[in-house]
Amino acid sequence: MAKQHLKRVAAPQTWKIKRKNHIWISRPNAGAHSLPQSISLNTAMKEIIKCAMTSSEVKTILNTKTILVDGRRRKEPKFPVGLMDVLSLSDIKKSYRMLISKKGTIYAANVKSGEELLKPCKIVGKTSLSNGRMQLNLGDSRSIVLKKETTPYRVGDSVLMELPKQEIKEHLKFEKGAAILLTGGKHVGETATLEDSKGDTIVCKTDTGSFETAKRYAFVIGKGAPAIAL
């Protein structure tokens, strides 16, 4: 059984938090993202978005205001939010997308108007079902069942989802020329253009030049250019 508490000094390095002013920090519930790749809604509101000062204020806001994560209202302070999740404060009409910085920490970026319900999701697996159906397993633990796979989706591709309807708006292929976000390694947090793929290694290009990195760090976010504002 997972521990329900967490010391700040032991929190993942991906959390951009002050580690010595208090002893404990809210541990996110098990959910769509792993512990290093997510933070609790409580921590996001207090220490990243800074729309509340205390956990008590967070609870009051969640119970009295409409706080959405990926288009669905959430009231649990320990609900996990992670990479590409969109946190919306409906009352003040502001939305933030959780991204990873060049220092490898989770941060909140303002969402461009009209993109509040758009979310790129990486395909991490495929499952064949009965009657010719195909299930796409996505990186945020979401599963999409296709009645018929008219397009050859592949592991490593991404899909641009419209939430909360869970409709695929666009298929973002892992191919030469694709825009990718690097989620780990020396170039974490950088956006680049995919030039080549060799086994478990890829070649990427940015304004500063080309380099190699691990294929598992590549998150396709567009065709030629990002499909969403970052």
N, C-alpha and C positions, 0 to 999 in steps of 0.2 A: 504493500500500500504506500502510495507516494506521500511524502511529508506535506503537511498543510502550512508550514511556515518556512521562511528562508532568511538567512542573515544577509545583510547588504554586502558585506565583504566577500561572501561566497556566491553572489549573484553572477550570472554569465557576463562576460566582458562585452557582449553585444548590447547590454543595457547601459544607456547613458544616464547614470544616476550619481548622486552624491552618496558616498559609501561610509562616511564616518560621522555624519550628523545624527543618525539614528541607528539602532541595532538591527531592526527587522524591516522587511519589505514584503508586500503582498505577492504571494506565489500564484501564478496563473493556474487555473484548473487544466487538467488534461483536455486536449481538444485538437483543433485542426493543425496546430503547429507544434514543433518540438520546443522544449524550454529555452534553448539559446536563441531560437528564432521568433519568440513571442514574448509579450509582456502582458500583465493584467490590465484590464480596462481601468482599474483604480490607479495604477502607476502611470498609465498613458495620460490620464486626465490631470493628475497632480504634477508630474515631473517632465512630461514631454509637451503636451498642449498647454498645460498650466491654466486650466479653467477652474481649478479647485485647489484649496489649500490643505485640506485634511480629508481623511477617509470618510469621516462623518458627512462632510460637504458632498463628496462623491456619491454616497448613498442617497442623500436627499435629492441631488440632481437626477440620478438614475430613476428614482421613484416618482418624481414630479415633472420631469422634462422628457422630451422624446430624444433619446440617444440611439442612433442607429449604427450598426456594424454591417457593412455590405447590404444595406437596405432593410435590415430587420432590427426591430427594437430589442435592446438588451438592457436588463436590469441587474444582472449579477456582476458585482465589482471585480470578481476574479475571472471573468470571461476573458479568454486569451485573444489578443489581437497580434497579428504578425505581418510578414511581408506581403505587400499589395492590398491588404485589407483597407477599407475606407471607413473611417470613423466620422459620422455626421452629427453635428449639433443642430437639430432642426429649428429650434427656437431662434437662433441667431443666424441661421442659414450659412453655416460654415462647415466645410468638409476637409478632412485631412487623409492623405494616403500614407500608410506606413512603408517606409523605404529603408534601405541600408546605406550608410554614409561611406565615404572613402576611408574612414577610420574603423569601419566594421561595426558601427553602432546603429541601432534602430532609431529613426527619427520620423517626424511627421511633416509632410510637405503639403502645402495648400493645393487643393484639387481645383482644376480648371472648371469653370461653369459648364455643365452639360456632361461631365465625366464622372459624376458622383456614383453612378450605378454601373460603370464599366470597370472590369477587372481582368487583367491578364492572368491566366492560370497555366502552369506548366504541366504537361502530360507526363506522369511518372510511371504509368502502367496501363495495360489494356487487358480486358477480360472478355473472352467469347462467351456469349449467352445463347440460350435456345432460340430457335426460329430466326437464326441469322443475325441476331442483335449483337451489338458491341458496346461494352462499357468502358468509358474512358475514366481512368483514375487520376485525379489531379493533385497537385502538390499541397493544396490546402485541405486535403481529405474529402474533397467534394467528388462525387461520382456522377457522370452523365451517361445515360443509356441512349444509344442511337438505334432507332428502328432498323435502319439500314446504313451501312458505312459507305456512303456515296463518295466520300473523299478519303484517301489513304492517310489517316492520322498515324503518326509515329511517336514513339516515346522520345522525348526531347523537344518535340514541337510544343507550341502553346496555343491556347484558344482565348479569344477575347470574349468574356462572358458579360451578359447583361443581367444584372441582379436586381431584385431577388427572384426574377422569373427563371433564372438559370438557363437562358437561351444563348446559344453560340452565335455571336455576331460575325466573327472572323476567325479563320484558321491561319495561325502564324507559324510557318514552317521553319524548321531548323535547317537552313540551307545558306549557301553563299550569298552574301549581301544582306542577310537578316540583321536587324538591330537587336543587340542583346545587352542585358544588364548582368554584370558579374557579381555573384553573391558570395564569393569567397576568394581566398588567395591574395597574392600581392596586389592585385588590381581591383580588389573588392570595392563595390560602389560605383565603378566606372561604367559608362555606356560605350559600346564599341560596335564595329561592324564585323560580322563573321566572314573570314576570308577562306578558311579551309578547316577540315576536320580529319584527324588522323588517329583512329582508334580512340583512346581515352584522352587525347590531347587536341586542342583546337588552336588555330591561329587567328588572332583578332587584330583589328586596326583601329587606332584612334587618331586624333589630330597630332599626337606626339610621336606616332610610329606604330610598327607592328610588334607583336609579342605572342608567346605561347602561354597557355594556361590549361588547367584541367577542364575537360568537357563538362563535368558535373556542376561546374560553377556557372555555366551559361544558361540564362533565362531569356528566351526569345520574347521581345516586347514589341516587335513591329517588322514591317517589310521595308527595308531601306531606311526608315525613320521610325521612332517610337510611335505606337498607336495611341498613346496617352501622354499627357504632359508630365514630365518628371522634375 
